[in-house]
Amino acid sequence: MSTRRGSFGAIFFALAPLLWGCGHGSGGAATGGDGSGADPASTLRVYSTAFEDGAPIPVRHTCDGDDLSPLLGWEGEPDETKSFALVVDDPDAPGGTFVHWVLFDLDGTAAGFGEDAKDLGVAGENDFGTVGWRGPCPPRGAAHHYRFQLRALDVATLGLAAGASRAEVDAAVAGHVLAEGTLVGTYQRAAQR
């Protein structure tokens, strides 16, 4: 476990035992998100105080609410971590996996970030055609799953500009993933009457 965290990290470490005890931050299994198909060396614990792993995402973080990105925290990154990359997507979208957030070149000493995160790292383009967070907004009636996929990298920068696509980020992280973890939230919009 890294000890390179600042006061923000101390807050997450103080909350982490309570969160994990309540089922937050199971972290998910490593999936080889570096594009190599191989599992990274370790798994990150990714969690949020807004929702538990596998539980509904609050309306405030969706298109039906304030559309604010949720607080995220993590731990378990290797000491060699120089940056993080985050992708949030919806694999249940009717047209195939839909990207809601691409964020990369996040500080490798970070332990997370607060709600409505802005000015962190570099934001890529989502599938809404905008840069930054756009929350869950599925068709009415069906529950969708939203994967918050975090990767710890051995490089400080991916060398990509703001607005880079998820495909460009995935290609750039290939071979640089030290660890990864996934937090999954769900969202279901009420059917129209």
Backbone as a printed PyTorch tensor [residue, N CA C, xyz], in Angstrom:
tensor([[[  0.8480,  -1.1760,   0.0000],
         [  0.0000,   0.0000,   0.0000],
         [  0.8930,   1.2380,   0.0000]],

        [[  0.5300,   2.1560,  -0.8550],
         [  1.3200,   3.3700,  -0.9610],
         [  1.0830,   4.2870,   0.2330]],

        [[  2.1290,   5.0110,   0.6070],
         [  1.9940,   6.0050,   1.6670],
         [  2.2490,   7.4010,   1.1150]],

        [[  2.0890,   7.5700,  -0.1920],
         [  2.4120,   8.8250,  -0.8470],
         [  1.2390,   9.7900,  -0.8860]],

        [[  0.2410,   9.6190,  -0.0740],
         [ -0.9660,  10.4200,  -0.1550],
         [ -0.9140,  11.6400,   0.7500]],

        [[ -1.6850,  12.6610,   0.3570],
         [ -1.7890,  13.8860,   1.1500],
         [ -2.9920,  13.8260,   2.0670]],

        [[ -3.4580,  14.9920,   2.4870],
         [ -4.5780,  15.0430,   3.4280],
         [ -5.8540,  14.4970,   2.8140]],

        [[ -6.0480,  14.6820,   1.5100],
         [ -7.2340,  14.1270,   0.8610],
         [ -7.2260,  12.6050,   0.9940]],

        [[ -6.0470,  12.0130,   0.8140],
         [ -5.9210,  10.5730,   0.9610],
         [ -6.2150,  10.1210,   2.3760]],

        [[ -5.8220,  10.9320,   3.3560],
         [ -6.0760,  10.5710,   4.7520],
         [ -7.5700,  10.4670,   5.0170]],

        [[ -8.3380,  11.3440,   4.3940],
         [ -9.7920,  11.2830,   4.5600],
         [-10.3200,   9.9690,   4.0000]],

        [[ -9.8390,   9.5920,   2.8170],
         [-10.3090,   8.3430,   2.2240],
         [ -9.8970,   7.1340,   3.0640]],

        [[ -8.6560,   7.1630,   3.5770],
         [ -8.2260,   6.0470,   4.4090],
         [ -9.0620,   5.9560,   5.6800]],

        [[ -9.4570,   7.1000,   6.2290],
         [-10.2830,   7.0920,   7.4330],
         [-11.6680,   6.5250,   7.1410]],

        [[-12.1990,   6.8230,   5.9620],
         [-13.5330,   6.3440,   5.5880],
         [-13.5290,   4.9250,   5.0290]],

        [[-12.4180,   4.5200,   4.4650],
         [-12.3670,   3.2540,   3.7440],
         [-12.8520,   2.0440,   4.5490]],

        [[-12.4140,   1.8360,   5.8050],
         [-12.8980,   0.6650,   6.5330],
         [-14.4130,   0.6690,   6.7050]],

        [[-14.9810,   1.8490,   6.9210],
         [-16.4350,   1.9270,   7.0470],
         [-17.1200,   1.5930,   5.7360]],

        [[-16.5580,   2.1110,   4.6360],
         [-17.1500,   1.8600,   3.3240],
         [-17.0680,   0.3860,   2.9590]],

        [[-15.9050,  -0.2000,   3.1340],
         [-15.7390,  -1.5990,   2.7600],
         [-16.5800,  -2.5020,   3.6380]],

        [[-16.7380,  -2.1300,   4.8840],
         [-17.5680,  -2.9200,   5.7890],
         [-19.0280,  -2.8970,   5.3880]],

        [[-19.4360,  -1.8460,   4.6520],
         [-20.8250,  -1.7310,   4.2020],
         [-21.0010,  -2.2690,   2.8000]],

        [[-19.9490,  -2.8270,   2.2280],
         [-20.0500,  -3.3710,   0.8830],
         [-19.5530,  -2.4300,  -0.1930]],

        [[-19.0680,  -1.2450,   0.1600],
         [-18.5260,  -0.3280,  -0.8300],
         [-17.1940,  -0.8520,  -1.3300]],

        [[-16.9120,  -0.5130,  -2.5710],
         [-15.5630,  -0.6770,  -3.0910],
         [-15.0780,  -2.0930,  -3.1790]],

        [[-15.8820,  -2.9920,  -3.6970],
         [-15.3680,  -4.3440,  -3.8830],
         [-14.2450,  -4.3470,  -4.8870]],

        [[-14.2000,  -3.3000,  -5.7190],
         [-13.0650,  -3.1240,  -6.6120],
         [-13.1660,  -3.9230,  -7.8770]],

        [[-13.8810,  -5.0180,  -7.8860],
         [-14.0090,  -5.8120,  -9.0920],
         [-12.7240,  -6.5280,  -9.4260]],

        [[-12.8100,  -7.3970, -10.3920],
         [-11.6540,  -8.1660, -10.8020],
         [-10.8560,  -7.4180, -11.8460]],

        [[ -9.5710,  -7.6830, -11.8930],
         [ -8.7300,  -7.1090, -12.9240],
         [ -9.1080,  -7.7280, -14.2550]],

        [[ -9.0810,  -6.9020, -15.2900],
         [ -9.5560,  -7.3970, -16.5870],
         [ -8.5910,  -7.1760, -17.7220]],

        [[ -7.3810,  -6.7720, -17.4400],
         [ -6.4330,  -6.5590, -18.5280],
         [ -6.8170,  -5.3920, -19.4040]],

        [[ -7.2500,  -4.2830, -18.8210],
         [ -7.7280,  -3.1310, -19.5520],
         [ -6.6570,  -2.4080, -20.3470]],

        [[ -5.4180,  -2.8860, -20.2970],
         [ -4.3670,  -2.2270, -21.0670],
         [ -4.3850,  -2.6590, -22.5210]],

        [[ -5.3650,  -3.4760, -22.9050],
         [ -5.4720,  -3.9090, -24.2800],
         [ -4.6330,  -5.1340, -24.5890]],

        [[ -3.8330,  -5.5890, -23.6240],
         [ -2.9560,  -6.7280, -23.8800],
         [ -3.6570,  -8.0620, -23.6700]],

        [[ -4.8100,  -8.0360, -22.9640],
         [ -5.4970,  -9.2830, -22.6530],
         [ -4.9540,  -9.9390, -21.4060]],

        [[ -3.8170,  -9.4500, -20.8930],
         [ -3.2180, -10.0270, -19.6950],
         [ -3.7050,  -9.2840, -18.4620]],

        [[ -3.7740,  -9.9920, -17.3500],
         [ -4.1620,  -9.3500, -16.1010],
         [ -3.0180,  -8.4880, -15.5920]],

        [[ -3.3350,  -7.2870, -15.0600],
         [ -2.2780,  -6.4850, -14.4620],
         [ -1.7940,  -7.1510, -13.1810]],

        [[ -0.7150,  -6.6100, -12.6330],
         [ -0.0770,  -7.2230, -11.4700],
         [ -0.9520,  -7.1930, -10.2270]],

        [[ -1.8210,  -6.2030, -10.0790],
         [ -2.6220,  -6.1090,  -8.8740],
         [ -3.9590,  -5.4400,  -9.1630]],

        [[ -4.8240,  -5.4860,  -8.1700],
         [ -6.1590,  -4.9160,  -8.3070],
         [ -6.3270,  -3.7330,  -7.3730]],

        [[ -6.8710,  -2.6510,  -7.8940],
         [ -7.1830,  -1.4720,  -7.1030],
         [ -8.5490,  -1.6390,  -6.4630]],

        [[ -8.7300,  -1.0850,  -5.2860],
         [-10.0540,  -0.9630,  -4.6800],
         [-10.5960,   0.3900,  -5.1030]],

        [[-11.7190,   0.3850,  -5.7730],
         [-12.3620,   1.6210,  -6.2100],
         [-13.6920,   1.7040,  -5.4770]],

        [[-13.9960,   2.8680,  -4.8820],
         [-15.2180,   2.9930,  -4.1040],
         [-15.7710,   4.4080,  -4.1970]],

        [[-16.9970,   4.5680,  -3.7530],
         [-17.6480,   5.8660,  -3.7060],
         [-18.5080,   5.9310,  -2.4520]],

        [[-18.6350,   7.1170,  -1.8730],
         [-19.5600,   7.2950,  -0.7630],
         [-20.9680,   7.5480,  -1.2880]],

        [[-21.1190,   7.7220,  -2.5980],
         [-22.4270,   7.9950,  -3.1940],
         [-23.2420,   6.7230,  -3.4100]],

        [[-22.5740,   5.6060,  -3.6870],
         [-23.2780,   4.3450,  -3.9470],
         [-22.3330,   3.1760,  -3.7070]],

        [[-22.9160,   2.0420,  -3.3610],
         [-22.1490,   0.8180,  -3.1550],
         [-21.9200,   0.1190,  -4.4870]],

        [[-20.9090,  -0.7190,  -4.5300],
         [-20.6450,  -1.4990,  -5.7290],
         [-21.8740,  -2.3560,  -6.0440]],

        [[-22.3970,  -2.2280,  -7.2470],
         [-23.5630,  -2.9910,  -7.6790],
         [-24.8920,  -2.3490,  -7.3260]],

        [[-24.8680,  -1.2080,  -6.6330],
         [-26.0960,  -0.5300,  -6.1850],
         [-26.4370,   0.6420,  -7.1120]],

        [[-27.6500,   1.1690,  -6.9810],
         [-28.0650,   2.3000,  -7.8170],
         [-27.2440,   3.5760,  -7.5760]],

        [[-26.9880,   4.2780,  -8.6540],
         [-26.3300,   5.5820,  -8.6050],
         [-27.4030,   6.6220,  -8.2800]],

        [[-27.1720,   7.5010,  -7.3100],
         [-28.1740,   8.5150,  -6.9650],
         [-28.5240,   9.4140,  -8.1560]],

        [[-29.7690,   9.8400,  -8.1940],
         [-30.2820,  10.6770,  -9.2830],
         [-29.4320,  11.9290,  -9.4820]],

        [[-28.8730,  12.4780,  -8.4150],
         [-28.0990,  13.7180,  -8.5170],
         [-26.9220,  13.5900,  -9.4740]],

        [[-26.4480,  12.3690,  -9.7340],
         [-25.2970,  12.1390, -10.6130],
         [-25.7170,  11.7740, -12.0320]],

        [[-26.9980,  11.9160, -12.3580],
         [-27.5330,  11.4980, -13.6520],
         [-28.1430,  12.6690, -14.4130]],

        [[-28.5880,  12.3860, -15.6340],
         [-29.2280,  13.4160, -16.4500],
         [-30.5810,  13.8290, -15.8900]],

        [[-31.1270,  13.0440, -14.9830],
         [-32.4090,  13.3950, -14.3520],
         [-32.2210,  14.2710, -13.1120]],

        [[-30.9750,  14.4810, -12.7200],
         [-30.6640,  15.2960, -11.5540],
         [-29.7140,  16.4140, -11.9220]],

        [[-28.6780,  16.5940, -11.0930],
         [-27.7120,  17.6790, -11.3050],
         [-26.5830,  17.2910, -12.2520]],

        [[-26.5150,  16.0180, -12.6350],
         [-25.4890,  15.4980, -13.5510],
         [-24.0780,  15.8110, -13.0620]],

        [[-23.8310,  15.5840, -11.7730],
         [-22.5200,  15.7860, -11.1740],
         [-21.7850,  14.4500, -11.0900]],

        [[-20.5080,  14.4590, -11.3830],
         [-19.7390,  13.2290, -11.2130],
         [-19.6990,  12.8760,  -9.7270]],

        [[-19.7490,  11.5740,  -9.3940],
         [-19.7080,  11.1770,  -7.9840],
         [-18.2990,  11.1980,  -7.4130]],

        [[-18.2260,  11.3090,  -6.0890],
         [-16.9510,  11.1740,  -5.3930],
         [-16.4140,   9.7720,  -5.6450]],

        [[-15.1270,   9.6640,  -5.9390],
         [-14.4720,   8.3690,  -6.0980],
         [-13.2160,   8.3300,  -5.2400]],

        [[-12.9360,   7.1890,  -4.6760],
         [-11.7120,   6.9640,  -3.9390],
         [-11.1250,   5.6250,  -4.3440]],

        [[ -9.8570,   5.4420,  -4.1010],
         [ -9.2150,   4.1660,  -4.4180],
         [ -7.9870,   3.9640,  -3.5450]],

        [[ -7.5620,   2.7210,  -3.4910],
         [ -6.3260,   2.3650,  -2.7980],
         [ -5.7980,   1.0670,  -3.3660]],

        [[ -4.5450,   0.8190,  -3.0790],
         [ -3.9170,  -0.4120,  -3.5310],
         [ -3.0160,  -0.2590,  -4.7340]],

        [[ -2.7450,   0.9790,  -5.1450],
         [ -1.8860,   1.1660,  -6.3190],
         [ -0.4410,   0.8500,  -5.9630]],

        [[  0.3100,   0.2960,  -6.9190],
         [  1.7300,   0.0360,  -6.6800],
         [  2.5000,   1.3440,  -6.4680]],

        [[  3.6170,   1.2610,  -5.7600],
         [  4.4370,   2.4440,  -5.5140],
         [  4.9730,   3.0520,  -6.8100]],

        [[  5.0560,   2.2590,  -7.8650],
         [  5.5860,   2.7310,  -9.1460],
         [  4.5670,   3.5420,  -9.9420]],

        [[  3.3560,   3.6830,  -9.4300],
         [  2.3010,   4.3900, -10.1540],
         [  2.6820,   5.8510, -10.3840]],

        [[  2.5770,   6.2830, -11.6410],
         [  2.8870,   7.6680, -11.9980],
         [  1.6530,   8.4450, -12.4300]],

        [[  0.6030,   7.7490, -12.8300],
         [ -0.6530,   8.4160, -13.1870],
         [ -1.7760,   7.3960, -13.1750]],

        [[ -3.0070,   7.9150, -13.2860],
         [ -4.1970,   7.0670, -13.3740],
         [ -5.0050,   7.4750, -14.6000]],

        [[ -5.7460,   6.5190, -15.1250],
         [ -6.6940,   6.7850, -16.2090],
         [ -8.0270,   6.1710, -15.8010]],

        [[ -9.1180,   6.8850, -16.0830],
         [-10.4550,   6.4500, -15.7110],
         [-11.3670,   6.4900, -16.9310]],

        [[-12.1380,   5.4240, -17.0990],
         [-13.1790,   5.3900, -18.1230],
         [-14.4590,   4.9300, -17.4420]],

        [[-15.5530,   5.6510, -17.7030],
         [-16.8700,   5.2510, -17.2200],
         [-17.7190,   4.9550, -18.4410]],

        [[-18.2650,   3.7390, -18.4870],
         [-19.0790,   3.3850, -19.6430],
         [-20.3080,   2.5810, -19.2510]],

        [[-21.2050,   2.4330, -20.1960],
         [-22.4560,   1.7040, -20.0420],
         [-22.4750,   0.5820, -21.0790]],

        [[-22.1930,  -0.6680, -20.6620],
         [-22.1790,  -1.7780, -21.6150],
         [-23.5750,  -2.2120, -22.0510]],

        [[-24.6290,  -1.6830, -21.4050],
         [-26.0030,  -2.0860, -21.7150],
         [-26.6850,  -1.1670, -22.7140]],

        [[-25.9830,  -0.1700, -23.2180],
         [-26.5940,   0.7830, -24.1480],
         [-27.0670,   0.0550, -25.4170]],

        [[-28.2070,   0.4730, -25.9660],
         [-28.7860,  -0.2050, -27.1280],
         [-27.8460,  -0.3140, -28.3310]],

        [[-27.0110,   0.7010, -28.5510],
         [-26.1220,   0.6830, -29.7090],
         [-24.7440,   0.1230, -29.4200]],

        [[-24.5610,  -0.5080, -28.2660],
         [-23.2490,  -0.9950, -27.8520],
         [-22.7070,  -0.1380, -26.7250]],

        [[-21.5600,  -0.4850, -26.2070],
         [-20.9860,   0.2120, -25.0550],
         [-20.9010,   1.7170, -25.3130]],

        [[-21.4250,   2.4830, -24.3480],
         [-21.5150,   3.9350, -24.4740],
         [-20.6350,   4.5690, -23.4050]],

        [[-19.7440,   5.4540, -23.8100],
         [-18.7730,   6.0720, -22.9090],
         [-19.3410,   7.3590, -22.3070]],

        [[-19.2930,   7.4440, -20.9720],
         [-19.7810,   8.6200, -20.2520],
         [-18.6650,   9.5400, -19.7590]],

        [[-17.4720,   9.0040, -19.5650],
         [-16.3770,   9.8280, -19.0530],
         [-15.0470,   9.1830, -19.4000]],

        [[-14.1260,  10.0030, -19.8750],
         [-12.7410,   9.5980, -20.1060],
         [-11.8720,  10.6320, -19.3990]],

        [[-11.0310,  10.1730, -18.4980],
         [-10.1690,  11.0590, -17.7210],
         [ -8.8070,  10.3940, -17.5950]],

        [[ -7.7500,  11.1110, -17.9510],
         [ -6.4180,  10.5020, -17.9160],
         [ -5.3870,  11.5260, -17.4450]],

        [[ -4.1660,  11.0610, -17.2530],
         [ -3.0770,  11.8690, -16.6930],
         [ -3.4380,  12.4070, -15.3030]],

        [[ -4.2130,  11.6120, -14.5440],
         [ -4.5040,  11.9550, -13.1530],
         [ -3.2470,  11.7400, -12.3120]],

        [[ -3.0000,  12.6080, -11.3700],
         [ -1.8300,  12.5460, -10.4980],
         [ -1.6750,  11.1590,  -9.8760]],

        [[ -0.5120,  10.5680, -10.0260],
         [ -0.2420,   9.2320,  -9.5160],
         [ -0.2010,   9.1230,  -8.0060]],

        [[ -0.2070,  10.2600,  -7.2960],
         [ -0.2470,  10.2120,  -5.8320],
         [ -1.6600,  10.4290,  -5.3030]],

        [[ -2.6170,  10.6520,  -6.1820],
         [ -4.0010,  10.9080,  -5.7580],
         [ -4.6250,   9.6540,  -5.1620]],

        [[ -5.5340,   9.8780,  -4.2180],
         [ -6.2830,   8.7830,  -3.5930],
         [ -7.7560,   8.8590,  -3.9590]],

        [[ -8.1050,   9.8000,  -4.8280],
         [ -9.4760,   9.9720,  -5.2420],
         [ -9.7710,  11.4220,  -5.5080]],

        [[-11.0460,  11.7290,  -5.6860],
         [-11.4700,  13.1070,  -5.9030],
         [-12.9160,  13.2660,  -5.4680]],

        [[-13.2930,  14.4990,  -5.2250],
         [-14.6210,  14.7980,  -4.7190],
         [-15.6880,  14.8440,  -5.8090]],

        [[-16.9020,  15.0830,  -5.3600],
         [-18.0410,  15.2060,  -6.2600],
         [-17.8400,  16.3790,  -7.2180]],

        [[-18.4000,  16.2470,  -8.4260],
         [-18.3340,  17.2860,  -9.4520],
         [-16.8920,  17.6530,  -9.7630]],

        [[-16.0660,  16.6160,  -9.9560],
         [-14.6370,  16.8050, -10.2010],
         [-14.3990,  17.5450, -11.5100]],

        [[-13.6000,  18.5810, -11.4090],
         [-13.2000,  19.3490, -12.5840],
         [-11.7250,  19.6920, -12.4220]],

        [[-11.0820,  20.0080, -13.5280],
         [ -9.6760,  20.4110, -13.5160],
         [ -8.7730,  19.3330, -12.9190]],

        [[ -9.1200,  18.0800, -13.1630],
         [ -8.2800,  16.9600, -12.7410],
         [ -7.7500,  16.2600, -13.9800]],

        [[ -6.4690,  16.1050, -14.0750],
         [ -5.9230,  15.4100, -15.2190],
         [ -6.3760,  16.0480, -16.5230]],

        [[ -6.6150,  15.1930, -17.5120],
         [ -7.0530,  15.6270, -18.8330],
         [ -8.3280,  14.8690, -19.1690]],

        [[ -9.3490,  15.5810, -19.6030],
         [-10.6250,  14.9470, -19.9440],
         [-10.6780,  14.6260, -21.4270]],

        [[-11.1780,  13.4300, -21.7170],
         [-11.3750,  13.0220, -23.0940],
         [-12.8210,  13.2260, -23.5170]],

        [[-13.1130,  12.8440, -24.7450],
         [-14.4630,  13.0020, -25.2840],
         [-15.3260,  11.8040, -24.9220]],

        [[-16.5520,  12.0830, -24.5060],
         [-17.5010,  11.0080, -24.2260],
         [-18.3500,  10.7620, -25.4670]],

        [[-19.2400,   9.7830, -25.3940],
         [-20.0550,   9.4570, -26.5690],
         [-21.2480,  10.3840, -26.7700]],

        [[-21.3890,  11.3890, -25.8980],
         [-22.3570,  12.4560, -26.1310],
         [-21.7580,  13.4960, -27.0800]],

        [[-20.4270,  13.3610, -27.3290],
         [-19.7330,  14.3210, -28.1750],
         [-19.2310,  15.5350, -27.4170]],

        [[-19.1830,  15.4390, -26.0770],
         [-18.6700,  16.5280, -25.2490],
         [-17.4520,  16.0370, -24.4760]],

        [[-16.7610,  16.9550, -23.8330],
         [-15.5790,  16.6120, -23.0410],
         [-15.9590,  16.7070, -21.5690]],

        [[-15.6280,  15.6780, -20.7970],
         [-15.9250,  15.6580, -19.3710],
         [-17.0240,  14.6710, -19.0380]],

        [[-17.4980,  14.7580, -17.7990],
         [-18.5180,  13.8480, -17.2700],
         [-19.8890,  14.1420, -17.8700]],

        [[-20.5670,  13.0940, -18.2770],
         [-21.9970,  13.1220, -18.5740],
         [-22.5650,  11.8790, -17.9210]],

        [[-23.4930,  12.0640, -17.0260],
         [-23.9900,  10.9780, -16.2000],
         [-24.9330,  10.0270, -16.9000]],

        [[-25.3290,   8.9840, -16.1680],
         [-26.2720,   7.9990, -16.7020],
         [-27.5390,   8.6510, -17.2370]],

        [[-27.9760,   8.1830, -18.3930],
         [-29.1770,   8.7210, -19.0270],
         [-29.7440,   7.6530, -19.9620]],

        [[-30.0350,   6.4610, -19.4310],
         [-30.4650,   5.3540, -20.3010],
         [-31.8920,   5.5360, -20.8010]],

        [[-32.2820,   4.7460, -21.7940],
         [-33.6830,   4.7510, -22.2060],
         [-34.5550,   4.3840, -21.0040]],

        [[-35.7660,   4.8600, -20.9760],
         [-36.6500,   4.6010, -19.8390],
         [-37.0190,   3.1240, -19.7530]],

        [[-37.0930,   2.6540, -18.5090],
         [-37.5690,   1.2990, -18.2560],
         [-36.5160,   0.2790, -17.9070]],

        [[-35.4060,   0.2600, -18.6060],
         [-34.3960,  -0.7810, -18.3960],
         [-33.2840,  -0.2870, -17.4760]],

        [[-32.8480,  -1.1450, -16.5520],
         [-31.7060,  -0.8150, -15.6970],
         [-30.4220,  -1.0020, -16.4920]],

        [[-29.5040,  -0.0600, -16.3490],
         [-28.2030,  -0.1470, -17.0080],
         [-27.1070,  -0.1650, -15.9490]],

        [[-25.9650,  -0.7480, -16.3160],
         [-24.8050,  -0.8230, -15.4410],
         [-23.7630,   0.1820, -15.9190]],

        [[-23.1390,   0.8680, -14.9670],
         [-22.1330,   1.8780, -15.2780],
         [-20.8310,   1.4750, -14.6050]],

        [[-19.8160,   1.2240, -15.4390],
         [-18.5250,   0.7350, -14.9540],
         [-17.5440,   1.8930, -14.8160]],

        [[-17.0560,   2.1270, -13.5900],
         [-16.0270,   3.1090, -13.3180],
         [-14.7140,   2.3320, -13.3000]],

        [[-13.9780,   2.3660, -14.4020],
         [-12.7880,   1.5410, -14.5940],
         [-11.5340,   2.3960, -14.4280]],

        [[-10.7930,   2.1360, -13.3620],
         [ -9.5970,   2.9120, -13.0370],
         [ -8.3560,   2.0720, -13.2760]],

        [[ -7.3530,   2.6770, -13.9060],
         [ -6.0860,   1.9860, -14.1680],
         [ -4.9210,   2.8070, -13.6250]],

        [[ -4.0400,   2.1440, -12.8980],
         [ -2.7990,   2.7530, -12.4240],
         [ -1.7350,   2.4960, -13.4880]],

        [[ -1.0220,   3.5480, -13.8760],
         [ -0.0790,   3.4520, -14.9950],
         [  1.3540,   3.7580, -14.5630]],

        [[  2.2980,   3.2290, -15.3380],
         [  3.7130,   3.4560, -15.0410],
         [  4.2840,   4.6470, -15.8050]],

        [[  3.4200,   5.4690, -16.4010],
         [  3.8370,   6.6860, -17.1000],
         [  3.0700,   7.8750, -16.5230]],

        [[  3.7100,   9.0410, -16.4820],
         [  3.0760,  10.2290, -15.9120],
         [  2.0800,  10.8690, -16.8690]],

        [[  2.3010,  10.7150, -18.1520],
         [  1.4030,  11.2920, -19.1480],
         [  1.2670,  10.3390, -20.3290]],

        [[  0.0830,  10.3480, -20.9250],
         [ -0.1470,   9.5150, -22.1030],
         [  0.2090,  10.2480, -23.3870]],

        [[  0.5010,  11.5460, -23.2910],
         [  0.8660,  12.3150, -24.4720],
         [ -0.3160,  12.6000, -25.3920]],

        [[ -1.5230,  12.5670, -24.8300],
         [ -2.7260,  12.8450, -25.6110],
         [ -3.2970,  14.2050, -25.2200]],

        [[ -3.9890,  14.8220, -26.1520],
         [ -4.6150,  16.1190, -25.8910],
         [ -6.0000,  15.9340, -25.2950]],

        [[ -6.5080,  16.9870, -24.6800],
         [ -7.8950,  16.9890, -24.1940],
         [ -8.8150,  16.6530, -25.3630]],

        [[ -9.8680,  15.8950, -25.0630],
         [-10.7980,  15.4880, -26.1060],
         [-10.4290,  14.1770, -26.7740]],

        [[ -9.3550,  13.5260, -26.3120],
         [ -8.9700,  12.2280, -26.8860],
         [-10.1070,  11.2320, -26.6780]],

        [[-10.2550,  10.3150, -27.5940],
         [-11.3100,   9.3050, -27.5030],
         [-10.9090,   8.1830, -26.5690]],

        [[-11.8860,   7.4010, -26.1870],
         [-11.6100,   6.2300, -25.3560],
         [-10.6680,   5.2730, -26.0890]],

        [[-10.8570,   5.1000, -27.3980],
         [ -9.9920,   4.2070, -28.1770],
         [ -8.5440,   4.6900, -28.1430]],

        [[ -8.3430,   6.0110, -28.2320],
         [ -6.9860,   6.5590, -28.1810],
         [ -6.3730,   6.3360, -26.8000]],

        [[ -7.1630,   6.5160, -25.7580],
         [ -6.6600,   6.2930, -24.4000],
         [ -6.3330,   4.8170, -24.1930]],

        [[ -7.2260,   3.9330, -24.6290],
         [ -6.9670,   2.4940, -24.4950],
         [ -5.6780,   2.1000, -25.2140]],

        [[ -5.4510,   2.6610, -26.3990],
         [ -4.2320,   2.3390, -27.1510],
         [ -3.0000,   2.8800, -26.4330]],

        [[ -3.1090,   4.0810, -25.8580],
         [ -1.9650,   4.7050, -25.1930],
         [ -1.5810,   4.0070, -23.8940]],

        [[ -2.5590,   3.4160, -23.1840],
         [ -2.2310,   2.7490, -21.9180],
         [ -1.7150,   1.3310, -22.1200]],

        [[ -1.8580,   0.7920, -23.3150],
         [ -1.4200,  -0.5830, -23.5750],
         [  0.0400,  -0.7660, -23.1480]],

        [[  0.2700,  -1.7800, -22.3240],
         [  1.6090,  -2.0790, -21.8460],
         [  2.0540,  -1.2510, -20.6510]],

        [[  1.2020,  -0.3350, -20.1630],
         [  1.5830,   0.5430, -19.0550],
         [  0.7390,   0.3380, -17.7950]],

        [[ -0.1760,  -0.6160, -17.8060],
         [ -1.0840,  -0.8170, -16.6780],
         [ -0.4000,  -1.6310, -15.5790]],

        [[ -0.3070,  -1.0340, -14.3920],
         [  0.2620,  -1.7130, -13.2290],
         [ -0.8140,  -2.3960, -12.3950]],

        [[ -1.9860,  -1.7820, -12.3520],
         [ -3.0990,  -2.3110, -11.5630],
         [ -4.3720,  -1.6550, -12.0650]],

        [[ -5.4930,  -2.3050, -11.8020],
         [ -6.7740,  -1.7170, -12.1710],
         [ -7.8820,  -2.2600, -11.2910]],

        [[ -8.9640,  -1.5250, -11.2820],
         [-10.1300,  -1.9390, -10.5190],
         [-11.3720,  -1.2970, -11.1010]],

        [[-12.5180,  -1.8690, -10.7750],
         [-13.7780,  -1.3940, -11.3260],
         [-14.8360,  -1.2980, -10.2380]],

        [[-15.5580,  -0.1910, -10.2360],
         [-16.7260,   0.0070,  -9.4040],
         [-17.9160,   0.0730, -10.3490]],

        [[-18.9800,  -0.6600, -10.0480],
         [-20.1540,  -0.6780, -10.9150],
         [-21.3620,  -0.1220, -10.1740]],

        [[-22.0300,   0.8160, -10.8120],
         [-23.2890,   1.3470, -10.3020],
         [-24.3790,   1.0940, -11.3240]],

        [[-25.6200,   1.1470, -10.8980],
         [-26.7300,   0.9400, -11.8230],
         [-27.6230,   2.1790, -11.8300]],

        [[-28.3820,   2.3010, -12.9140],
         [-29.3830,   3.3700, -12.9690],
         [-30.5220,   2.9290, -13.8710]],

        [[-31.7240,   3.1960, -13.3980],
         [-32.9310,   2.8470, -14.1530],
         [-33.8900,   4.0290, -14.1060]],

        [[-34.2420,   4.5130, -15.2680],
         [-35.2080,   5.6200, -15.3580],
         [-36.6090,   5.0160, -15.3730]],

        [[-37.5300,   5.6710, -14.7110],
         [-38.9050,   5.1760, -14.6660],
         [-39.5140,   5.1610, -16.0680]],

        [[-40.3380,   4.1670, -16.3230],
         [-41.0130,   4.0800, -17.6190],
         [-42.0010,   5.2390, -17.7460]],

        [[-42.1680,   5.7380, -18.9420],
         [-43.1330,   6.8150, -19.1590],
         [-44.5380,   6.2870, -19.0250]],

        [[-45.4190,   7.0970, -18.4700],
         [-46.8080,   6.6700, -18.2720],
         [-47.6870,   7.1240, -19.4080]]])
